[in-house]
Amino acid sequence: MNILRNAIKLHVSVRTVKPTHVLPSFLREPPKRFSTEPDQQQQQPLPDASVNQFLDSASKGFVYGKLFGITKYTMKSDIISLLEGCNLTPDDIKVSYSRSLFPVAMMLRFPSPSAFSNAARTIRRFDRLYRLDRVDTSDWDIVMPYNGKTVVLQGLPRSAALEDVERFLSGCEYDSSSIQTVTFTRPGFTNLVRLTTVQFPCHIQAMNACISKNRKICLNNQISVRVLY
């Protein structure tokens, strides 16, 4: 009987100390709470491409300038060649036009202050031909680029209608809905000046129209055609 009682006690003791896989409530991981605040341990999302582009532009420190002394025959490639070493591209150049769509200056965007300083030193060699002024970002933003895809027709008679303009441009591929005409008077003159602008799909087609239509006749008037940049 003693042996039987000892066996029963040993069996009860083993069942009592049997390990459990359930942790006490105070050691369990607390349930996650719903919150509008992000988890501090959660990995932050990577900035998108637009943010990277903005930060990249800010780090470059663009400097803007206004170049005077250009003519209606001055092209962007001429300025890039003149300011070789300043890292200018065609996208960094805008032409500023007067009300009569005559070029009065070129807006330049330099990638760094040192590039602007190099350009200023170069321009000083041509002191009587050019002048380079430093301007603000807002001066750059308000200039609308034509990018060589717009031509201006000068010399159309006042009686010319839309059909006459389309007939004059026959054989050219252009956007007929883009035809716009403005009239104004020059200071000191009483005659009205009429200018008509037309947009083309690309620069090559605009140049072809300029070459093929310049100094051609519309309603007995000789028409001047040039490309706007």
Solvent accessible surface area in square Angstrom, and as a share of the most:
residue,aa,sasa,rsa
1,M,164,0.73
2,N,97,0.50
3,I,149,0.76
4,L,103,0.51
5,R,117,0.43
6,N,92,0.47
7,A,55,0.43
8,I,99,0.50
9,K,138,0.58
10,L,121,0.60
11,H,112,0.50
12,V,84,0.49
13,S,58,0.37
14,V,89,0.51
15,R,174,0.63
16,T,105,0.61
17,V,113,0.65
18,K,152,0.64
19,P,113,0.71
20,T,103,0.60
21,H,181,0.81
22,V,99,0.57
23,L,102,0.51
24,P,61,0.38
25,S,86,0.55
26,F,163,0.68
27,L,103,0.51
28,R,129,0.47
29,E,145,0.65
30,P,102,0.64
31,P,119,0.75
32,K,182,0.77
33,R,221,0.80
34,F,212,0.88
35,S,81,0.52
36,T,143,0.83
37,E,133,0.60
38,P,99,0.62
39,D,88,0.45
40,Q,177,0.79
41,Q,172,0.76
42,Q,112,0.50
43,Q,156,0.69
44,Q,118,0.52
45,P,119,0.75
46,L,155,0.77
47,P,71,0.45
48,D,85,0.44
49,A,81,0.63
50,S,72,0.47
51,V,64,0.37
52,N,76,0.39
53,Q,128,0.57
54,F,141,0.59
55,L,101,0.50
56,D,71,0.37
57,S,41,0.27
58,A,66,0.51
59,S,91,0.59
60,K,98,0.42
61,G,32,0.30
62,F,67,0.28
63,V,6,0.03
64,Y,25,0.09
65,G,0,0.00
66,K,52,0.22
67,L,0,0.00
68,F,55,0.23
69,G,43,0.42
70,I,16,0.08
71,T,72,0.42
72,K,96,0.41
73,Y,168,0.64
74,T,25,0.15
75,M,80,0.36
76,K,25,0.11
77,S,69,0.44
78,D,71,0.37
79,I,1,0.01
80,I,49,0.25
81,S,78,0.51
82,L,43,0.21
83,L,3,0.01
84,E,150,0.67
85,G,59,0.56
86,C,3,0.02
87,N,113,0.58
88,L,14,0.07
89,T,64,0.37
90,P,77,0.48
91,D,114,0.59
92,D,16,0.08
93,I,2,0.01
94,K,23,0.10
95,V,6,0.04
96,S,18,0.11
97,Y,42,0.16
98,S,41,0.26
99,R,183,0.67
100,S,27,0.17
101,L,22,0.11
102,F,92,0.38
103,P,8,0.05
104,V,67,0.39
105,A,0,0.00
106,M,1,0.01
107,M,2,0.01
108,L,0,0.00
109,R,58,0.21
110,F,0,0.00
111,P,35,0.22
112,S,32,0.21
113,P,75,0.47
114,S,71,0.46
115,A,5,0.04
116,F,26,0.11
117,S,48,0.31
118,N,57,0.29
119,A,0,0.00
120,A,21,0.16
121,R,124,0.45
122,T,23,0.13
123,I,7,0.03
124,R,155,0.57
125,R,187,0.68
126,F,74,0.31
127,D,110,0.57
128,R,239,0.87
129,L,114,0.57
130,Y,48,0.18
131,R,130,0.47
132,L,25,0.13
133,D,49,0.25
134,R,157,0.57
135,V,29,0.16
136,D,98,0.51
137,T,69,0.40
138,S,69,0.44
139,D,51,0.26
140,W,16,0.06
141,D,92,0.47
142,I,138,0.70
143,V,21,0.12
144,M,123,0.55
145,P,54,0.34
146,Y,42,0.16
147,N,81,0.41
148,G,1,0.01
149,K,90,0.38
150,T,8,0.04
151,V,0,0.00
152,V,1,0.00
153,L,0,0.00
154,Q,53,0.23
155,G,31,0.30
156,L,7,0.04
157,P,25,0.16
158,R,185,0.68
159,S,94,0.60
160,A,6,0.05
161,A,47,0.37
162,L,91,0.45
163,E,102,0.46
164,D,23,0.12
165,V,2,0.01
166,E,60,0.27
167,R,154,0.56
168,F,16,0.07
169,L,0,0.00
170,S,67,0.43
171,G,91,0.87
172,C,29,0.18
173,E,111,0.50
174,Y,47,0.18
175,D,66,0.34
176,S,59,0.38
177,S,99,0.64
178,S,15,0.09
179,I,27,0.14
180,Q,123,0.55
181,T,57,0.33
182,V,77,0.44
183,T,72,0.42
184,F,14,0.06
185,T,63,0.37
186,R,102,0.37
187,P,130,0.82
188,G,86,0.83
189,F,137,0.57
190,T,127,0.74
191,N,115,0.59
192,L,83,0.41
193,V,18,0.10
194,R,38,0.14
195,L,1,0.00
196,T,0,0.00
197,T,25,0.15
198,V,0,0.00
199,Q,96,0.42
200,F,9,0.04
201,P,74,0.46
202,C,47,0.28
203,H,66,0.30
204,I,120,0.61
205,Q,49,0.22
206,A,0,0.00
207,M,59,0.26
208,N,82,0.42
209,A,1,0.01
210,C,23,0.13
211,I,131,0.67
212,S,53,0.34
213,K,31,0.13
214,N,56,0.28
215,R,157,0.57
216,K,106,0.45
217,I,105,0.53
218,C,9,0.06
219,L,84,0.42
220,N,144,0.74
221,N,58,0.30
222,Q,102,0.45
223,I,1,0.00
224,S,50,0.32
225,V,5,0.03
226,R,42,0.15
227,V,17,0.10
228,L,0,0.00
229,Y,35,0.13
